[in-house]
Amino acid sequence: MFLSIHHISLPIEDPLLKFLIELIIILCIPLLLNKIKVPHLLGLIIAGAVIGPNGFGVLSRDSSVVVTGTTGLLYIMFLAGLEIDMADFKKNKWKSILFSLYTFTVPFVLGLVGGYYVLGFSFLTSVLFASLFSSHTLIVYPMVSGLGIAKNLSVNITVGGTMITDVLSLLVLAVVVGMSQGEVGAAFWLKLSISMIVFTLIVLLVFPIIARWFFKNVEDKISQYLFVIVMIYLAALLAELAGIESIIGAFFAGLALNRLIPHTSSLMNRVEFVGNAIFIPFFLISVGMLIDFSAFIQSWETLWVAAIMLIASIGGKYFAAMLTKKTFKLTNDEGQLIFGMSSASAAATLASVMVGYNIIIGENDAGEPIRLLNDHVLNGSILLILISCTVSSFVSMASAQKIAEADKDNKVSGNSEEKENILLALNHEETVEKIVNLGLIVKTSTNKDRVFAVNVINEAENESSVKNAEKILETAVKAASAADVKLNPITRHDNDTASGISNVIKEKEITDLIIGLQGEKGFSASFGYNLYNGYLQNKNINLMVYHAVQPVSTIKKYVVLIPENAEMDAGFFHSMLRIWNIGRNSGAKMNFYGKDKTMQILKRIVKKATIEASFDIISSWEEAQQTAFDLKEDDGLIIMMANKGMHSYFAKMQEVPNLLNSRVSNNNYMLIYPFSKIEKNTAEKRAVSSHDDFAEIGKIIRNIFK
């Protein structure tokens, strides 16, 4: 073995050794740089330059590096589209559009002036040169998202603007390439417009239909993950066929699957984990391999071109970010974060440079090719990528950490000492994963270890029941751990199920209980008895009775029925914020139906905590029931149940379980029974802490309670 290593030549060709070296770099660089507070993505880029063909030549930038690096690039864009909050994006779309105009136009103008007047390029070359600085790559997005501020307004504006700026810059590339080859005319514009429209319709309309069918019919986790990868590459290929860059296709794929992969789901955890652990680091190493430091020593002209590029790109992005901050009255940290996230040039810039470099528009007197973008621009773009990624890393992380700390302080000041404890009652194997997934969606984002699962074993049952309980709880623990949540299993021996669960509620100070219904049985007579004579006797818990016929991620819309004067219940806001989490984490639209007074309260909340919602006023409970009976496929139903003596609807609502069995058995539905016996202050605190991502709701709730 030592002899074989002694005769190894550089660059290394052995695939096993190449992959090992890259994995060691990916493992060690973050561990080392985290100690000195340096963003690890910068270290991976530098490591790529050191071991690459322009460094010590340890590894070549061959097809294997290009393939994994390309996957990492597509992954970054896909995650940006996947994690964007669609409700916030729709709310802030005009802000994103205005930001994209700022961050596209300012660097473009600076680049056009620098290329045409300072560097003396032709007008066509100057236009393509200027477009290099208008786009940006969200290279720091995974790190910003990891700090828990992906829903911050500045992040939403930047991510939304990225899509527009990248599309515009790549359209400029397509037009310039066509003009350089003499192909621009009516036919060119018609073909480009039609192909882009067809691409957009296929990805945004057809992809969700295919994905919803797949997730409803295929439960295998590995197959689901591979399906996601196929969708990314398919969208990238369709984008190239449409005449635009593949990264736009990956971003659109993320938008298409956004509502079908809940942010708290195990599938989302797998997608992020594999991307951040393998593919994205490989992309950063592949970018570093392009850096040739010797080029800047050999030619002063390269340094001069690089200086112009840095001023146009980083200076233009900074001016655009500050203009955005002033326009929307953002904080200094938010303005710095916009600059940091938008200052990195990598994906679209690299694509445009390589295309322009490979286009030969003539020959000089010596017979050498005249390229649309020359060697100086190519080398200058590599320096731009290195410096811009460095600036982006330091500025983004510094400002993101300050924002995250400020958010944390706000949450702590608004939360009570009482903690959320969710209990999942698991008795049937076929309902385990569905109940766990619901628990992951309704819980708060900070709750990582206060979810419990119980299986009650009747004292009279045999040993097989004990083994069945162990199997059920083991399945639940695995399902929760896949989403990076610790689930605490509890096996309870008792005389009956209801009393066993009641005892666990008292011992663990449970705030929320989720019970699942078997698909075919629905509300059976025995379950109804346990419900009214057992579970509902616990007056200080929020009870959710859940019937699932399809994965929660495939629900398009929920119809939410709220009885008259529901807001007078002590547990109304606690229950309502669970519903809010379902809409926020699943991306489904929430259609609320209730009396005018209740709807006005909810409209005030939605202004602060955005979900995609509509509010309809109903005049009678019969009207509400008819709305429930008109559910379509992929619709879900949520009914907030009334407490006795509080509502005129109470008697009629006792008929709801039987009506659900006969009329809504083919849809997902949930009945929520708010807690009814609890001190007002505790109810207020519990409601505030239930929605820790939106501290402003606490102010609204406090005013209502007064």
MITOR-373526 format. One record per residue: residue in three letters; x, y, z of N, C-alpha, C in turn. Coordinates in steps of 0.2 Angstrom, whole numbers, plus 5000, padded with zeros to 4 digits. Each point is the difference from the previous one (the first is absolute). Last residue first. Layout:
residues N
ALAXYZXYZXYZ ...
END
This chain:
residues 706
LYS470952115139499850065004499250024999 PHE501149834987499949985006499750055005 ILE500850064978499449975000499849975007 ASN502150104997499450055000499449975000 ARG501849865000500050035006499450065000 ILE500649884980499649965005499950035007 ILE501350114983499350004998499649965005 LYS502350005004499750075001499350004998 GLY501349814995499950005007499650075002 ILE500849954978499349975001499950015008 GLU502150054991499650065000499349975001 ALA501949854999499950035006499450065000 PHE500749794985499750064999499850035007 ASP501149794999500350034994499750074998 ASP499249855018500650045002500450034994 HIS497749895008500250034993500650045001 SER499049895018499949964995500250024993 SER500150135020500649964999499949954995 VAL498250155005500650044998500649954998 ALA498149915010499850024993500650044997 ARG500149945023500049944996499950024993 LYS499850175015500749985000500049944995 GLU497850065005500450054996500749994999 ALA498849865015499749994993500450054995 THR500450025023500349944997499849994993 ASN498950175012500750024999500449944997 LYS497749965006500150054994500750024999 GLU499449765012500050075002500150054993 ILE498749764998500750035001500050075002 LYS498449814989500150015007500750025002 SER499249934978499450045002500150025007 PHE501449924976500049995007499550055003 PRO499649924975500550045004499949985007 TYR499649854978499750025006500450045004 ILE499849914973500450035005499650035006 LEU500049824977499650045005500550025005 MET500349924973500350015007499550045004 TYR500549854974499650055004500350005007 ASN500349914972500350015007499650055004 ASN498749854981500550055001500350005007 ASN498349854992500550004995500550055000 SER498049995014500449945002500649994995 VAL498050165004500750024999500549955001 ARG497549975003500150044994500750034998 SER499249835018499649994994500250054994 ASN501150015022500049934998499749994993 LEU499850215010500749994997500049934998 LEU498150065012500050034993500749994997 ASN499849935022499649954996500050034993 PRO501150145016500349934999499749964995 VAL498950215007500550004995500449934999 GLU498250075016499849964994500649994995 GLN500050155019500049935003499949954994 MET499750244997500749974999500149935003 LYS497950125003500149984993500749974999 ALA499650095021499549944999500149984993 PHE501250205006500249945003499649944999 TYR499950244992500149954996500149935003 SER499850225011499349974998500149944995 HIS501950065019499750024994499349974998 MET501249985021500350064998499750024993 GLY499549805013499750065004500350064997 LYS501449784995499350015002499850065004 ASN501949994980499949985007499350015002 ALA501049964974499750055005500049965007 MET501749964977499449985004499850055006 MET501350014975500150015007499449995004 ILE501049894976499450035004500250025007 ILE501149944973500150015007499450035004 LEU500849864975499550045004500250005007 GLY501049974973500049985007499550045003 ASP500649934973499850055005500049975007 ASP500549884979500550035002499950065005 GLU498049934985500649965001500650045002 LYS497750115006500249974994500649965002 LEU497850105015500749994999500149964994 ASP497950075010500250024993500749994999 PHE498949985022499849944995500250014993 ALA500450175017500449945001499849944995 THR498750205000500750014997500549945001 GLN497950005010499949994992500750014997 GLN499850045023500049934999500049994992 ALA499750225008500749975001500149934998 GLU497850105000500450024994500849985001 GLU498549955018499849964994500450024994 TRP500250135020500449945000499949954994 SER499650274997499749945004500549945000 SER500550214989499450025004499849955005 ILE502650074989499449964999499450025005 ILE502450104987499550005005499549964999 ASP502749994992499350004998499550005006 PHE502850034992499550015005499350014998 SER502749904992499450044998499549995006 ALA502949964995499449995004499450044996 GLU502849935003499550014994499349985002 ILE501950105017499849944997499650014994 THR501550165019499749994994500049924998 ALA500050175021500349944999499749974994 LYS499550225006500649995003500349944999 LYS497950054991500450064998500749995003 VAL498249855006500449984994500450064997 ILE498650035020500649965001500449984993 ARG498050135000500550035003500649965001 LYS498249904991500250044995500650055003 LEU498749865014500549964996500350044995 ILE498350105013500549985004500649974996 GLN497950044989500450065001500649995005 MET498549824997500450014994500450065000 THR498549955018500549965000500550014994 LYS498050125001500450025005500749965000 ASP498249944985500450064998500550025005 LYS499349744999499650075000500550064999 GLY500749774988499850025007499650065000 TYR501949844985499350025000499850015007 PHE502449984984499750005006499350024999 ASN502149894986499450034999499650005006 MET502749964992499549995005499450054999 LYS502149874985499650065001499549995005 ALA502549885000499349994997499650075001 GLY502349945007499950044994499349994997 SER501249905021499849964994499950044994 ASN500650115021500549944998499849964994 ARG498550185007500750034999500549954998 GLY497849945006500050044994500750024998 ILE499749895021499849954994500150044993 ASN500150125020500749974999499849954994 TRP498250125008500450044996500749964999 ILE498449895013499850014993500450044996 ARG500550005023500249934997499750004992 LEU499450185012500750014998500349934998 MET497850025009500050034993500850014998 SER499549915021499849954995500150034993 HIS500450145019500549945000499849954994 PHE498650185004500650024997500549955000 PHE497949955011499950014993500750024997 GLY499449935024500549974995499950024993 ALA498550085017500750025003500549974995 ASP497650084990500349945004500750025002 MET498750154987499950015007500349945004 GLU499950024975500650035003499950025008 ALA498349894986500649955002500650045003 ASN497750074991500250025007500649955002 GLU498749904980499950075003500350005007 PRO501149824984499450025003499950075002 ILE501649894980500150035007499350025002 LEU501449854980499350025002500150025008 VAL501649964976500050015008499450035002 VAL501249874978499450045002500049995007 TYR502249974983499649985006499450055000 LYS501849914979499650055003499649975006 LYS501649884987500150064997499650065004 ILE501349755006499350045001500150074997 THR501749825002499750004994499350045000 SER501549965019500450044996499650014993 VAL499349855018499850075001500450054995 PRO499349744994500550045003499850075001 GLN498049834999500650024995500550045004 VAL498049925010500049964995500550014995 ALA499350065027500450014995500049944995 HIS499050135024499849954995500450014994 TYR500050095027500250004994499849944996 VAL499750175023499849934998500150004992 MET500950155022499950004993499849934998 LEU500150175024499949944997499950004992 ASN501150145022499750024994500049934996 ILE499950045028500449994994499650024994 ASN499250015023500550054999500549984995 LYS498049875009499850074998500650054998 ASN499349735000500750045002499850074997 GLN498449844996500050015007500650045003 LEU499749914977499750075001499950015008 TYR500849784993500550054998499750075002 GLY498549825007500750005002500450064998 ASN497749964995500049985007500749995002 TYR499450074978499650045004500149985007 LEU501349884984500150074999499650045005 ASN499849764999500650035003500150075000 TYR498149914989499949995007500750035004 GLY500049994976499550055003500050005007 PHE501149834989500450065001499650055002 SER498849804997500550005006500550065000 ALA498449984982499750015007500550005005 SER501050084977499749945003499650025006 PHE501150144980499750015006499649945002 GLY501649944982499950075001499850015008 LYS500649804984499550005006499850075001 GLU501649954983499449984998499550005006 GLY502350095003499750024994499349984998 GLN500950045025500149954995499650024994 LEU500950185018499449964998500249954995 GLY501550155019499949984993499449955000 ILE501050205018499749944999499849984993 ILE501550195017499849984993499849935000 LEU500450225019499949924999499849994993 ASP501350215016499649984994500049924999 THR501050115019499650054998499649994994 ILE501249865022499950004993499550064998 GLU501449905020499750065000499950024992 LYS500749795011500450034995499850074999 GLU498849855015500749995001500450054996 LYS497749994996500150045006500849995002 ILE499249894981499950084999500250035006 VAL500049775000500650024997499950084999 ASN498149895008500650005005500650024997 SER498249984986499850055005500650005005 ILE500049834985500250064996499950065005 GLY499249795007500750005000500350064997 SER497749975001500350015007500750005000 ALA498849944980499950075002500350025006 THR500249784992500450044996499950075003 ASP499649805017499750024994500550064997 ASN500749885019499449974999499750014994 ASP502750025001499450035004499449964998 HIS502850054994499549945002499550035004 ARG501850114981499650015006499649945001 THR502350114987499549945000499750005007 ILE501350194984499849985006499549944999 PRO502150174987499549955000499849985007 ASN501050234987500149965006499449945000 LEU501450154980499349985003500149955005 LYS501550204986500049945005499349995002 VAL500950114976499650015006500149945004 ASP500750044977500550035005499650025006 ALA499149874981499950074999500450045006 ALA500149774999500250014993499950084999 SER499349905020500850015000500250024993 ALA497749945004500250065003500750024999 ALA499349794993499650054996500250075003 LYS500749815012500450014994499750054996 VAL498949955020500650035001500450014994 ALA498049884998499950085001500650035002 THR500149774997499850034994499950075001 GLU500349885019500650004996499950034994 LEU498149965013500450065002500750004997 ILE498649824994499750064998500450065003 LYS500749795006500150014992499750064998 GLU499749935023500750024998500150014993 ALA497949935007500150075002500750024999 ASN499449784995499750044995500150075002 LYS500749845015500550004994499750054994 VAL498749965019500650035002500550014994 SER498049874998499950075000500650045002 SER500149775000500050024993499950085000 GLU499849875020500650024999500150034993 ASN497550015011500649955000500750034998 GLU497750125013500249984993500749965001 ALA498750125017499749934999500349974993 GLU500550225009500349965004499849924999 ASN500250204981499549985005500349945004 ILE501350204987499949935000499549985006 VAL500850234985499749975006499949934999 ASN501750194989499649954998499849965007 VAL501150264991499849955005499649944997 ALA501850234996499649954996499849955006 PHE501050274998500049945003499549954996 VAL501750245000499449974996500049935003 ARG501650185004499550005004499349974997 ASP502350064991500149945004499450005005 LYS500450184983500349944997500049945005 ASN498950264996499949945003500349944997 THR499950224991500550005005500049935004 SER498450084983500749984997500549995005 THR497449945005500450064999500749984997 LYS497849844996500550025005500350074998 VAL498549874985499750055005500550025005 ILE500749854983499850064997499750055005 LEU500849785007500550044997499850074997 GLY498449845007500350035006500650044998 LEU498949884983499650055002500350045006 ASN501149814992500150054995499550065002 VAL499849805013500650035001500150064995 ILE498149874997500050045006500650045002 LYS500049854981499650064999499950055006 GLU501249795002500450054996499550064999 VAL499049825011500550035004500450054996 THR498049854994499950075001500650045003 GLU499849764996499950034993499950085001 GLU500349855019500650004997499950044993 HIS498650035023499949974994500650014996 ASN499850105021499749945001500049954994 LEU501050255012500149964994499749935002 ALA500050285007499749935002500049964995 LEU501550225006499749974995499849935003 LEU500650265011500049925000499649974994 ILE501550245008499549974996500049935001 ASN500850245012500149935001499449964996 GLU501250275005499649964996500249925001 LYS500450195019500349974994499549964997 GLU500250225018499649944999500349974993 GLU500650215009500449955003499749934998 SER499650214984499949985007500449955002 ASN500350194979499849935002500049995008 GLY500750204987499349994999499849935002 SER502350075001499650055004499349994999 VAL501449864988500149995007499650055004 LYS500150034977499649945002500049995007 ASN501450174992499250024999499649945002 ASP502349974999499950045005499250025000 LYS500949884982500049965006499850045006 ASP500350114980499449965000499949965006 ALA502050124997499550045002499349975000 GLU501949874993500050025007499450055002 ALA500349954977499849945004499950015007 ILE500950174987499350004999499749945004 LYS502350024999499750065004499349995000 GLN501249854986500049985007499750065005 ALA500250044977499549955001500049985007 SER501650154992499450035001499449955002 ALA502249924996500150055006499350035001 MET500349854982500049975006500050045006 SER500150094978499449975001500049975007 VAL502050104993499450055001499449965001 PHE501949874995500150035006499450055002 SER499949884979500049955006500150045006 SER500150124980499349975001500049965006 VAL502150074992499650065003499349985002 THR501349844989500350015006499650065004 CYS499449944978499849955005500350015007 SER500750144983499350025001499749945005 ILE502349984992499950065005499350015001 LEU500549824985500349995006499950065005 ILE499150024978499749955004500349995007 LEU501150144985499350035003499649955004 LEU502049934989500250045005499350035003 ILE499749894981500249955005500250045006 SER499550124981499449975003500249955005 GLY501850104988499750055005499349975003 ASN501149874983500350005006499850055005 LEU498950004979499949935003500450005007 VAL500250194987499450005003499949935004 HIS501950034987500150045006499350005004 ASP500249894979500349965006500150045006 ASN498050074983500749984999500349975006 LEU497550024987500350025007500749975000 LEU499149974980499550055002500250035007 ARG501949914984499549985004499550055002 ILE502049944980499750055004499349985003 PRO502349854992499350025000499850065004 GLU502449974986499749985006499250015000 GLY501750064983499649934999499749985006 ALA501350204996500449955001499649934999 ASP498950214998500550004994500549945001 ASN497649975012500450064999500649994995 GLU497349905001500749985001500450075000 GLY497349935007500450014994500749985002 ILE498149975014499750044995500450024995 ILE499549805019500550034996499750044995 ILE499349895025499750034994500650034996 ASN500249915022500049944995499850034993 TYR500050145020500749984998500049954995 GLY497950065008500350064997500749984998 VAL498949855013499650004994500450054995 MET500749985022500249954997499750004993 VAL499450165015500750014998500249954996 SER497849985009500150054995500750014998 ALA499649865018499749974994500150054994 LEU500750075021500549954997499749974994 THR498650155012500650034998500549954996 ALA498149925011499850034994500650044997 ALA500549895021499649954995499950044993 ALA501250135018500349934998499649974995 SER500250235017500049984993500349944999 ALA499050155022500449944998499849994992 SER498950175014500750024998500449944997 SER497750015011500050014993500750024997 MET499749945024499749954996500050014992 GLY500850175015500449945001499749954996 PHE498850205001500650014996500449935001 ILE498150005012499850014993500650004996 LEU500350025023499949934998499850004993 GLN500350215009500649965000499949934997 GLY498150125006500350034994500749974998 GLU498949945020499649974995500350034993 ASP500950095020500249934999499649974994 ASN499550225006500650004997500349924999 THR497350044999500650025005500649994997 LEU497950074986500249955003500650025005 LYS498350114983500250025007500249945004 PHE499650034975499549965005500150015007 THR501350124984499450004997499549965004 LYS502350015006499750065001499350004997 LYS501349814997499950015007499650075002 THR500649944978499549965002499850015007 LEU501950114991499450034998499449965002 MET502149915005499850065005499450044997 ALA500849814987499749985007499850065004 ALA501050054979499349974999499849985007 PHE502250065000499650064999499349984999 TYR501649835001499950045007499550064999 LYS500549874981499649965004499950045007 GLY501550094984499350014998499649965004 GLY502349985005499750075001499350014998 ILE501049794995499950015008499850075001 SER500349964977499649955003499950015007 ALA501450154987499350004997499649955004 ILE502250015006499750075002499349994997 LEU501449824995499850005007499650075002 MET500849974978499549955001499850015008 ILE501850124993499450034997499449965002 ALA502149925005499850055005499450034997 ALA500949834987499749985006499850055005 VAL501250064980499349984999499749975006 TRP502250065003499650064998499349984999 LEU501649835003499850035006499650064999 THR500849894981499549965004499850035006 GLU501750114988499350014997499549965003 TRP502349975006499750065004499350014997 SER501349764999499850054996499650065005 GLN501249805008500350004994499750064996 ILE499249945022500750035000500350014993 PHE497849915003500050075003500750035001 ALA499649774993499850044995500050085002 SER500549815015500650024996499850054994 PHE498449895015500350065003500650034996 ASP497749854995500750004998500450065002 ILE497549855004500450065002500749994998 LEU498249844998500050044995500550065001 MET499449835016500449984995500150044994 GLY498450055018500750025002500549974995 VAL497849944997500150074998500750025002 SER499349795006500150004993500150074998 ILE499549965022500749984999500150004992 LEU497950055008500550055002500749984999 PHE498349854995499950054996500550065002 PHE499849815013500449984994499950064995 PRO498850035021500850005001500349984993 ILE497749974999500250075000500750015002 PHE499149785000500050034993500250075000 ILE500049875022500449974994500050054994 ALA498950055022500649965001500449984995 ASN498050134997500550045004500649955002 GLY498249904988500350064996500550045004 VAL498849825011500549974994500350064996 PHE498450065017500649975003500549974995 GLU497950104994500550055003500649975002 VAL498249864993500250044994500650055003 ARG498949875016500549964996500350044994 ASN498450105014500649995004500549964996 MET497850034991500450065000500749995004 LEU498549825001500350014993500450064999 SER498849965021500649964999500350014993 SER498550215009500049924999500649974999 THR499350245004500249965006500049934998 HIS499550164983500650025003500249965006 PRO498449904980500050055006500750015003 ILE499249934975500549985005500050055006 LEU498650044982499949925001500549975004 ARG499850244993499449985004500049935002 ASN501850084985500050045007499449975005 LEU500749944976499949955005500050035007 ALA500250144981499549954998499949955006 LEU501850165001499350035001499449954998 GLY502249934997499950015007499350035001 ALA500749974978499849945003499950005007 PHE500850194989499349994999499849935002 PHE502350055002499650055004499349994999 ALA501449884986500049975007499650045005 GLY500250084977499649945001500049975007 ILE501550174995499350035000499549945001 ILE502249954997499950025007499350035000 SER500949934979499749955004499950025007 GLU500050184979500449965004499749955004 ILE498850074977500350045006500449955004 GLY498849944980500450064998500350045006 ALA498549794998499650074999500550054998 LEU500949795006499649994994499650074998 GLU501149995021500550004994499649994993 ALA498749985019500250075000500550004994 LEU499349795006499550044996500250074999 LEU501449865013500049984993499550044996 ALA499950035023500750034998500049984992 ALA498349905012499850074999500650044997 LEU500349775005499650014995499850074998 TYR501349955019500449994994499550014994 ILE499150005021500550065000500350004993 MET498549825006499750064998500450064999 VAL500949805007499849994993499650074998 ILE500649975023500650014996499850004992 VAL498349955015500250075001500650024996 PHE499449775002499550044996500150074999 LEU501249865015500350004993499550034995 TYR499349995023500650044999500350004993 GLN498249865005499850075000500650054999 SER500449775002499750014994499850085000 ILE500849915020500550014995499750024993 LYS498549955018500450075001500550014995 ASP497649864997500749995001500450065000 GLU497649994995500250015007500749995001 VAL498250054979500749975001500250025007 ASN497950094991500049924998500749975001 LYS499550245004499449965003500149934999 PHE501750144991500050005007499449975003 PHE500150024977500549965002500049995008 TRP498550154989499849934999500549965003 ARG500550225001499549995004499849935000 ALA501650084984500249995007499549985005 ILE499450064978500349935000500349995007 ILE498950204997499649954999500349935000 PRO501350205001499749995006499549945000 PHE501250064980500449975005499649995006 VAL499050124982500049934999500449965006 LEU499950255000499349975000500049925000 LEU502050145000499650025005499349975000 VAL501649944983500349995007499550025005 ILE499350034978500249935001500249995007 LEU499750224992499449965001500149935002 THR501950134994499750025006499349975002 PHE501149964979500449975006499750025006 VAL499050094981499949935000500349975006 ILE500550224995499349995003499849935001 MET502150054990500050025007499349995003 SER500249974977500449945004500050025007 ILE499150164985499649945001500349955004 SER501250194996499550025004499549945001 LEU501949994985500250005007499450015005 LYS499650004976500249935003500250005007 LEU499550214989499449955001500249945003 TRP501750154995499750025006499349965001 PHE501349954981500449995006499650025006 ALA499250054979499949935001500449985006 ALA500150224992499349985003500049935002 GLY502450075000499550034996499349985003 VAL502949945002499450045004499550034994 GLU502249874997499349965000499550045003 GLY502550034997499650034995499349965000 GLN501949985016500049954994499550024995 SER500350135019500749994998500049954994 MET498050055010500250054996500749994998 GLY499149845015499650004993500250064996 VAL500949995021500349954997499649994993 VAL499250165015500750024997500349944996 VAL497949965011499950054994500750024997 ALA500049855019499749974994499950054994 LEU500850095021500549954997499749974994 VAL498550135012500550044997500549964997 LEU498649895013499650024994500550044996 LEU500749945021500149944995499650024994 SER499850155017500750004998500149954995 LEU497950025010500150054996500750004997 VAL499349845015499749994994500250054995 ASP500850025022500349954996499749984993 THR499050165015500750024998500349954996 ILE498049945010499950054995500650024997 MET500149855019499649974994500050054994 THR500750085021500549964996499849974994 GLY498650135015500350044995500649964996 GLY498849895019499550024994500450044995 VAL501249965019499949934996499550024994 THR500550185015500649984996499849944996 ILE498350075014500150054995500649984995 ASN499649885020499549984995500150054994 VAL501450035018500249944997499549994994 SER499650185014500650014996500249944996 LEU498249985016499850044994500650014996 ASN499949785015500150085001499950034994 LYS500049765003499450034999500050085002 ALA501949845003499850004993499350044998 ILE501549965021499750064998499850004993 GLY501249835014499350015002499750064998 LEU502349904997499950045006499350025001 GLY500649874981500249975006500050045006 SER499750104979499449965001500149965007 VAL501850124991499550045002499449975003 MET501749874989500250025007499550055003 PRO499649924978499949955004500250025007 TYR500350164983499349995002499949945005 VAL502050114987499949995008499349995002 ILE500550024977500549955002500049995008 LEU498650104980499850005007500549955003 THR500450164978499949935002499950005007 HIS499650194979500449985006499849935002 SER499950214978499849945004500449995006 SER500650184986499350015002499749945004 PHE502250024990500050035006499350015003 LEU500649924978500349955004499950035008 SER499350124980499549955003500349955005 ALA501350164988499650035005499649955003 PHE501249934981500550025006499650035006 LEU498949974979500149945004500450005006 VAL499850204987499349985003500149935004 SER501950084988499850045006499449985003 THR500649914979500449975006499850035006 LEU499050104982499749935001500449975006 PHE500850204992499450015003499749935002 SER502750014999499450024995499450005004 PHE502250065014499649944996499550034995 GLY501650125016500050014993499749944996 LEU500450075025500349954997500050004992 VAL498950175012500649995003500449954997 TYR497850054992500450065000500750005003 TYR498549814997500050034994500450065000 GLY499849865020500249964994500050044994 GLY499250105020500749985001500349964994 VAL497750075000500550065000500749985000 LEU498449835003500050034993500450064999 GLY499849915022500349954996500150034993 LEU498650125015500850005002500449964995 VAL497749984998500250064998500750015001 PHE499149815009500050004993500250064997 PRO499749985023500649974998500050004992 VAL498050095009500650045002500749974998 THR497849894995500250064996500650035002 PHE499149815012500249984993500350064996 THR499250025022500649965000500249974993 TYR498050135003500550045003500749964999 LEU498049904994500150054996500650045002 SER499249835014500349974994500250064995 PHE498850065019500749995002500349974994 LEU497850044997500350065001500749995001 ILE498649815000500150034994500450065000 SER499549905020500549964997500150034993 LYS498350105012500650025003500649964997 TRP497849954994500250064997500650035003 LYS499149795009500250004993500350064996 ASN499149925024500650054998500250004993 LYS498249865008499950075003500550054999 LYS500249784991499450034997499950075003 PHE501649875010500350024994499450044996 ASP499649905021500450065001500250034993 ALA498949795000499550055002500450075001 MET501249814994499650024994499550065002 ASP502549935010499350005002499550034995 ILE502449864996499750075000499349995002 GLU501549824996499950025007499750075000 LEU500549884980499649965004499950035007 GLY501350114983499350004998499649965005 ALA502350005004499850075000499250014998 LEU501249794998499850025007499750075001 PHE500849944978499449965002499850015007 MET502050094992499550044997499349965002 ILE502049905007499950075003499450034998 TYR500649804989499749995007499950075004 LEU501149994979499349994999499649995007 LEU502350015000499850064998499250004999 GLY501149805005500050045006499850074998 THR500249844983499549985004500050055006 THR501850034986499450024997499349985004 GLY502149925007500050075001499450034997 THR500449774996499850015007500050085002 VAL500749954978499349975001499850015007 VAL502250064994499550054997499349975001 VAL501849875008500050065004499550054997 SER500449804988499749995006499950065005 SER501150024978499349995000499749985007 ASP502350125002499849964995499249995000 ARG502150145010499350025000499749964994 SER502249925015499850044994499250015000 LEU502049975021499449974996499850044994 VAL502050045012499949945003499449974996 GLY501350214997499849954995499949945003 PHE500550225010500549955000499849944995 GLY498850214994500450005006500549955000 ASN498450034983500450065000500450015006 PRO498549814996500650004995500450065000 GLY498949945024499850004993500550004995 ILE500050025025500149934997499849994993 VAL499950225011500649975002500149934997 ALA497950114997500650044996500649975002 GLY498249925012499949984993500650034995 ALA499850075023500249934999500049974993 ILE499050215005500850015000500349934999 ILE497650005002500250034994500850014999 LEU499149925020499949954995500250034993 GLY500050155019500549955000500049954995 LEU498250155002500650034997500649965000 LEU498049935010500049994993500650044996 HIS499649995024500449954997499949994993 PRO500150225017499549964996500449954996 VAL501050105023500150014992499549964997 LYS500750015024499450044998500050024993 ILE501549855013500250074999499550054997 LYS499649775005500350025006500350074999 ASN498949894982499650025005500350025006 LEU501349914982499850075000499550025005 LEU500749774999500650055002499850075000 LEU498449834994500249995007500550055002 PRO499349994977499550035005500250005007 ILE501449894984500050074999499550035005 CYS500249764998500550035005499950084999 LEU498649844987500049995007500450055004 ILE500150004977499350025002499949995007 ILE502149934991499950074999499350025003 ILE500349774998500450035005500050075000 LEU499049904982499649995006500450035006 GLU501150004980499450055000499649995006 ILE501749844996500350065002499550065000 LEU499249784994500250015007500350065002 PHE499549964977499450015004500150005008 LYS501849954985499750074999499450015004 LEU500949785001500450055003499850074999 LEU498949834988499949995008500450055004 PRO500249994976499450035002499850005007 ASP502450024986499649955004499450035003 GLU501750134989499549974996499549955003 ILE501750235006499849935002499449984996 PRO501950184990499450005005499849925001 LEU502149995002499550055000499850024993 SER500949755010500250064997499450055000 ILE501049775014499450044998500350074997 HIS501349815011500050014992499450044998 HIS500349955023500650034998500050024993 ILE498349865009499950085002500650034997 SER500149774998499550034995499950075002 LEU501449895014500350004994499550034995 PHE499249955021500450065000500450014994 MET498649815002499650065000500450065000 
END
